[in-house]
Amino acid sequence: MEMDQLVALCKRRGFLFQSSEIYGGLQGFWDYGPLGVELKRNVREAWWRDMVVAHNEQLPPPGAPSTYEMTGIDSTIIMHPQVWKCSGHYDLFHDYMVDCRESKGRYRYDQINGRWVEAEGRRVFVATTLGGEEAIADTEQKALKFFNLRKKHADRLAWLGSVVPLTTVAEFSAVLGPDAKALGTLTEPREFNLMFETHTGAIRNESSKTFLRPETAQGIFVNFKNVLDSTRVKIPFGIAQIGKSFRNEITPRNFTFRSREFEQMEIEFFCRPATSPEWYTYWRDRRYRWYQDLGLAGERLRLRDHDKAELSHYSCGTADIEYAFPFLPPGEFGELEGIAHRGDFDLRSHMEGKLVREGGELVVEKDEHGQPRYRGSGKDLSYFDEVAKERFVPHVIEPSAGADRATLAFLCEAYCEDEQPDENGAPQKRVVMKFHPRLAPIKAAVFPLVKKDGMPEVAQEIYGQLKPHFHTFYDEKGAVGRRYRRQDEVGTPLCITVDGQTLQDGTVTIRDRDTLEQWRVQKDQCAAEVRQRLGM
């Protein structure tokens, strides 16, 4: 599948639209259409049901309590600015960027690639924002243009190695920028904070400055004590949250994969320090199985543990669940979810102040006067075990998933093309979205074979019976074969057709999206049949 095919289908069938499209669109923002909002809602509800409501369906690790509690919160998008200072986002949440003095373009430093080339006695690094085979073709085209050579003279270019990141280049004066005609137009890399700034109150000054949250996790940490005091949960337990986050990405790209407004599905699981390694393994494996159970079970899905060099300074272990999205070069994977063992870093930071690692220990960062650079809340966020008569700061395991990235992965995995005969028996290409039944935006469609002889009335009666139980669609326009194709293209698992035989014996035809099998059932058994076939 080519990515542009999926993007076209998403717009044509109402899964996703460019935000503010009638005004030319706004880069990095996407709107979910009628089918897209159902798909994403199903992803969120499957996550909440499996991780929070029915969490005890999965056995905890050996030695842990046989049951554990899961609860949820919904914290605000705008929080006290001190939250982001103590969490480290205020100082550390940035990307490095470079600007082009000629094209006025702005690029993420780590997303520029290129190749060294020699021609006519000059050595030049030809930069591109592309990767893989596309980068090779793009740099060759730009090199030919820079040296004023024709395609037939490509053998005059002496390439010095393969495509490498710009981060490996020290001589910026020899760099030909991605959209530049002259050398040395790129600035030195500089920090760009990814948090969106805003202001609260009527007066705009430094004291009124706040931020749109870049993640949902901190809303859980600052409410840890509130949840303990207002409920009867005991460690181990988890707090879950689904909500919007915002990051001012320098170069949002790849459809909804990297956008500036996105939705997260996060759990902060609090446990004893001694048992935290087992809980980390438990959540890492359980989250991987969740994607497999919902259809991402092939070789395009993988679980990758971070090596030591990749770990955050506070992390005791991190793993990524990754998917081979079709917009990535062959063999490359993009992150769907991260599962991190965060130790006691977050709760301690909000108690004591911003933490940094010194000599192998996490300590409160000091300013030039030896005072805490960012003071914590001063509140006690420890946990007292009444049975063991022991007080400690819990360790945290954080499974953090992107609802938008998960939805995109399910869209990519579902897209399929095959050939099926049309009404006249001629082969015809069929596009079908093979969603898992739990995720399918529409569960069943109901058709009258023709718009006469009382068939529409019977079909509407069945539609009315199904609608209260699951999302059902009614369609009587066009040939029934075309209606089947339309439902295949939006991923509807089952289609129910009222025909002439229905008027005789009260049975209807049910057609399966994937196998194309057809069978008949009594019309008053349609709801039970759909529920049984879809495992609902």
KAPE-V770984 format. One record per run of one state. SS is the DSSP state (@ for helix, = for strand, . for the rest). FROM is the first residue (numbers start at 1). LEN is the number of residues. If there is no record, write none. Layout:
SS,FROM,LEN ; SS,FROM,LEN
This chain:
.,1,2 ; @,3,10 ; .,13,3 ; =,16,3 ; .,19,2 ; @,21,3 ; .,24,6 ; =,30,3 ; .,33,1 ; @,34,20 ; .,54,1 ; @,55,3 ; .,58,11 ; =,69,4 ; .,73,5 ; =,78,1 ; .,79,2 ; @,81,7 ; .,88,1 ; @,89,4 ; .,93,1 ; =,94,7 ; .,101,5 ; =,106,3 ; @,109,3 ; .,112,1 ; =,113,7 ; .,120,2 ; =,122,7 ; .,129,3 ; @,132,15 ; .,147,4 ; @,151,6 ; .,157,1 ; =,158,2 ; .,160,4 ; =,164,2 ; @,166,3 ; .,169,3 ; @,172,3 ; =,175,2 ; .,177,6 ; =,183,1 ; .,184,2 ; =,186,1 ; .,187,3 ; =,190,4 ; .,194,3 ; =,197,3 ; .,200,6 ; @,206,3 ; =,209,4 ; .,213,4 ; @,217,5 ; .,222,2 ; @,224,7 ; .,231,6 ; =,237,10 ; .,247,6 ; =,253,1 ; .,254,4 ; =,258,1 ; .,259,2 ; =,261,11 ; .,272,1 ; @,273,21 ; .,294,7 ; =,301,5 ; .,306,2 ; @,308,3 ; .,311,6 ; =,317,7 ; .,324,10 ; =,334,10 ; .,344,1 ; @,345,8 ; =,353,1 ; .,354,1 ; =,355,4 ; .,359,2 ; =,361,4 ; .,365,1 ; =,366,1 ; .,367,5 ; =,372,1 ; .,373,2 ; =,375,1 ; .,376,7 ; =,383,3 ; .,386,4 ; =,390,3 ; .,393,2 ; =,395,8 ; @,403,12 ; =,415,7 ; .,422,5 ; =,427,7 ; .,434,10 ; =,444,5 ; .,449,6 ; @,455,13 ; .,468,4 ; =,472,3 ; .,475,5 ; @,480,11 ; .,491,3 ; =,494,5 ; .,499,1 ; @,500,6 ; .,506,1 ; =,507,6 ; .,513,5 ; =,518,5 ; @,523,12 ; .,535,2
